[in-house]
Amino acid sequence: MTTTWHERMTGWHKSSHTHWEENACVEVGTDGTLVGIRDTKQRELPAEVRPVLVVPAPGFTALLTHLSR
Protein backbone atom coordinates (compact mmCIF):
# COMPACT_ATOMS: atom_id res chain seq x y z
CA MET A 1 0.00 0.00 0.00
CA THR A 2 1.25 3.47 -0.88
CA THR A 3 1.87 5.92 1.95
CA THR A 4 -0.15 9.14 1.60
CA TRP A 5 1.32 12.58 2.24
CA HIS A 6 -0.95 12.84 5.26
CA GLU A 7 0.73 9.76 6.75
CA ARG A 8 4.26 10.98 5.95
CA MET A 9 3.77 14.51 7.22
CA THR A 10 3.60 15.20 10.95
CA GLY A 11 2.96 18.17 13.16
CA TRP A 12 0.03 19.49 11.11
CA HIS A 13 -1.03 22.89 12.46
CA LYS A 14 -3.01 25.88 11.26
CA SER A 15 -1.10 28.80 9.84
CA SER A 16 -0.63 31.71 12.21
CA HIS A 17 -1.89 33.93 9.37
CA THR A 18 -5.29 32.26 9.07
CA HIS A 19 -8.03 34.59 7.85
CA TRP A 20 -10.91 33.62 10.19
CA GLU A 21 -13.54 35.96 8.71
CA GLU A 22 -13.44 34.25 5.33
CA ASN A 23 -12.71 30.78 6.74
CA ALA A 24 -9.52 30.81 4.65
CA CYS A 25 -7.37 28.44 6.67
CA VAL A 26 -4.38 26.34 5.70
CA GLU A 27 -2.50 23.72 7.68
CA VAL A 28 1.20 23.00 7.41
CA GLY A 29 3.00 19.73 8.18
CA THR A 30 6.48 18.35 7.53
CA ASP A 31 8.42 15.12 7.13
CA GLY A 32 11.76 16.85 7.78
CA THR A 33 12.79 17.57 4.20
CA LEU A 34 9.41 18.44 2.68
CA VAL A 35 6.57 20.74 3.75
CA GLY A 36 2.93 19.92 3.09
CA ILE A 37 0.23 22.56 2.80
CA ARG A 38 -3.46 21.65 2.85
CA ASP A 39 -6.85 23.38 3.10
CA THR A 40 -8.59 22.95 6.46
CA LYS A 41 -12.01 23.12 4.76
CA GLN A 42 -11.32 19.74 3.15
CA ARG A 43 -10.79 17.84 6.42
CA GLU A 44 -13.86 15.67 5.74
CA LEU A 45 -12.21 14.13 2.67
CA PRO A 46 -10.44 10.79 3.13
CA ALA A 47 -6.67 11.28 3.56
CA GLU A 48 -5.86 9.35 0.41
CA VAL A 49 -7.71 11.88 -1.79
CA ARG A 50 -7.29 15.09 0.21
CA PRO A 51 -5.04 17.42 -1.82
CA VAL A 52 -1.69 18.39 -0.35
CA LEU A 53 0.73 20.84 -1.93
CA VAL A 54 4.22 19.48 -1.18
CA VAL A 55 7.35 21.62 -1.53
CA PRO A 56 10.99 21.23 -0.43
CA ALA A 57 11.57 22.78 3.02
CA PRO A 58 14.13 25.34 1.71
CA GLY A 59 11.63 26.46 -0.93
CA PHE A 60 8.92 26.92 1.69
CA THR A 61 11.32 28.95 3.84
CA ALA A 62 12.19 31.12 0.84
CA LEU A 63 8.47 31.67 0.14
CA LEU A 64 7.81 32.78 3.73
CA THR A 65 10.84 35.07 3.65
CA HIS A 66 9.63 36.66 0.41
CA LEU A 67 6.07 37.11 1.71
CA SER A 68 7.23 38.74 4.93
CA ARG A 69 8.98 41.60 3.08
C-alpha positions as CSV (number, residue, x, y, z in Angstrom):
1,M,0.0,0.0,0.0
2,T,1.3,3.5,-0.9
3,T,1.9,5.9,1.9
4,T,-0.1,9.1,1.6
5,W,1.3,12.6,2.2
6,H,-1.0,12.8,5.3
7,E,0.7,9.8,6.8
8,R,4.3,11.0,6.0
9,M,3.8,14.5,7.2
10,T,3.6,15.2,11.0
11,G,3.0,18.2,13.2
12,W,0.0,19.5,11.1
13,H,-1.0,22.9,12.5
14,K,-3.0,25.9,11.3
15,S,-1.1,28.8,9.8
16,S,-0.6,31.7,12.2
17,H,-1.9,33.9,9.4
18,T,-5.3,32.3,9.1
19,H,-8.0,34.6,7.8
20,W,-10.9,33.6,10.2
21,E,-13.5,36.0,8.7
22,E,-13.4,34.2,5.3
23,N,-12.7,30.8,6.7
24,A,-9.5,30.8,4.7
25,C,-7.4,28.4,6.7
26,V,-4.4,26.3,5.7
27,E,-2.5,23.7,7.7
28,V,1.2,23.0,7.4
29,G,3.0,19.7,8.2
30,T,6.5,18.3,7.5
31,D,8.4,15.1,7.1
32,G,11.8,16.8,7.8
33,T,12.8,17.6,4.2
34,L,9.4,18.4,2.7
35,V,6.6,20.7,3.7
36,G,2.9,19.9,3.1
37,I,0.2,22.6,2.8
38,R,-3.5,21.6,2.8
39,D,-6.8,23.4,3.1
40,T,-8.6,22.9,6.5
41,K,-12.0,23.1,4.8
42,Q,-11.3,19.7,3.1
43,R,-10.8,17.8,6.4
44,E,-13.9,15.7,5.7
45,L,-12.2,14.1,2.7
46,P,-10.4,10.8,3.1
47,A,-6.7,11.3,3.6
48,E,-5.9,9.3,0.4
49,V,-7.7,11.9,-1.8
50,R,-7.3,15.1,0.2
51,P,-5.0,17.4,-1.8
52,V,-1.7,18.4,-0.3
53,L,0.7,20.8,-1.9
54,V,4.2,19.5,-1.2
55,V,7.4,21.6,-1.5
56,P,11.0,21.2,-0.4
57,A,11.6,22.8,3.0
58,P,14.1,25.3,1.7
59,G,11.6,26.5,-0.9
60,F,8.9,26.9,1.7
61,T,11.3,28.9,3.8
62,A,12.2,31.1,0.8
63,L,8.5,31.7,0.1
64,L,7.8,32.8,3.7
65,T,10.8,35.1,3.6
66,H,9.6,36.7,0.4
67,L,6.1,37.1,1.7
68,S,7.2,38.7,4.9
69,R,9.0,41.6,3.1
